[in-house]
Amino acid sequence: MAFLLLLKVLHIVGAAVLLGTGAGIAFFMLMAHRTRDPRLIVHVARIVVLADFLFTASAVVVQPITGWMLARLSGYRVLSGWVGASLVLYVITGACWLPVVGIQMKMRDLAQTATDRSEPLPAQYTQLFQIWFILGFPAFAAVLAIIVLMVFKPSF
């Protein structure tokens, strides 16, 4: 019983980290972008990339492990019902998040080059930002939907 509760806590913390880090990263990147100041964007993007690797990546590893263990111990079939739907949404989140991490690094590098050369941000930066921004919506929505599924555990 104590092991099951520990797994639940780890799983809930992982979900909170995914949601919170994702929201925080999006907020700070958006605010830095709005300044159009390459120096500020470099600074924020460095922190954002680090946060993604430390927090988001850790939660990305922990979530499927604790989720699988919880499903098995609780008698849920992993590939069906709300658990299966959560897995599909998790894959969607990952499919959006992986390119976003690369985009953040490229945006950081472009802003660093603009800073080094005392130039404005290049058009490629703006294009990457638009892709980054668009990919955030399905990723964030999928994480929210997974949390709703975890709480309500609908039968379908």
Buried (B, 14 or more C-beta within 10 A) or exposed (E): EEEEEEBBEBBBBBBEBBBEBBEEBBEBBBEBBEEBBBBBBBBBBBBBBEBBEEBBBBBBEBBBEBBBBBBEEEEBEBEEBBBBBBBEBBEBBBEBBEBBBEBBBBBBEBBBBBBEEEEEBBEEBEEBBEEBBEBBEBBBBBBEBBBBBBEEEEEE
